[in-house]
Amino acid sequence: MLVEINLLPKKERKNAALLFILFITLFFAAIGSAVFYFYMQRAEQKIESLTKQIEQIKTLRITEEQKLANTESLTAVQDLENAVNWAKDYPIKTVLLLKELSKLLPERGFMMNFSYEEAGSIQLTVQFDTSREAAYYLKALSDAEFVAEAYLASLTVEEKKDYISSTNENKTNEMKNVLPRYIGQYQIKVNKEVLKKLEKEERQ
């Protein structure tokens, strides 16, 4: 006896399952492609935006550097002009001024402090052995051509102790001598034109 088995329906179900799997695979592949394309577009747009921002920053930096260079050039010119104007008003060398002031000092007169301002004002501190020397120096300053005005602001006495040793046959004794020192504070206004002439003469 022959038995017939019909397999055709099973093949149809198998083919339908394969088609369904293939459809699902293509569907997800399409979704994946769309998502990938979307993110790629976003990435390209972001890169393009960043590139534009970088170009704008570069342009802004170049502009600012040019402004800064122009400002520095203008500042340099202004500084040069200020220096030239300052040189016209203040070409007096401090060394020359100190030299002229030192010439007028008495033999035992010593400068202790010196301060000079651009306006031509001098504050000078001098040590003397006697008050007469302080008065003599004030007179010498007042008579000097390069001095427009001078006065003695203060005169103080400072005691300086000198220790002198003498040797005897048996022992050494110390003798103390107290010597006064006079400290004079002078306010001086210089004649800048006269000092300029002195400087020119010194150069020649």
Residue pairs with C-beta under 8 A, 6 or more apart in sequence:
86 118
89 118
89 192
90 118
90 192
91 196
91 199
92 190
92 192
92 195
92 196
92 199
93 199
94 116
96 195
96 198
96 199
96 202
97 116
97 122
97 190
97 195
98 111
98 114
100 144
100 146
100 195
100 198
101 111
101 114
101 122
101 124
101 141
102 111
104 137
104 140
104 141
104 144
105 111
105 126
105 137
106 128
106 133
106 136
106 137
108 128
108 129
108 133
109 126
109 127
109 128
109 133
109 137
110 126
110 127
111 124
111 125
111 126
112 125
112 126
112 127
112 183
113 123
113 124
113 125
114 122
114 123
114 124
114 125
115 122
115 123
115 124
116 122
120 148
120 189
120 190
120 191
120 192
121 187
121 188
121 189
121 190
122 186
122 187
122 188
122 189
122 190
123 185
123 186
123 187
123 188
124 185
124 186
124 188
125 183
125 184
125 185
125 186
126 134
126 137
126 183
126 184
126 186
127 158
127 181
127 182
127 183
127 184
128 134
128 137
128 181
128 182
128 183
128 184
129 179
129 181
129 182
130 182
131 155
131 182
133 182
134 152
134 155
134 182
134 184
135 152
137 184
137 186
138 150
138 151
138 152
138 184
138 186
141 147
141 150
141 186
141 188
142 150
145 191
145 194
146 190
146 191
146 194
146 195
146 198
147 188
147 189
147 190
147 191
148 189
148 190
148 191
149 188
149 189
150 186
150 187
150 188
150 189
151 186
151 187
152 184
152 185
152 186
153 185
153 186
153 187
154 184
154 185
155 182
155 183
155 184
155 185
156 182
156 183
157 180
157 181
157 182
157 183
158 180
158 181
158 182
158 183
159 178
159 179
159 180
159 181
160 178
160 179
160 180
160 181
161 176
161 177
161 178
161 179
162 176
162 177
162 179
163 174
163 175
163 176
164 174
164 175
164 177
165 172
165 173
165 174
165 175
166 172
166 173
166 175
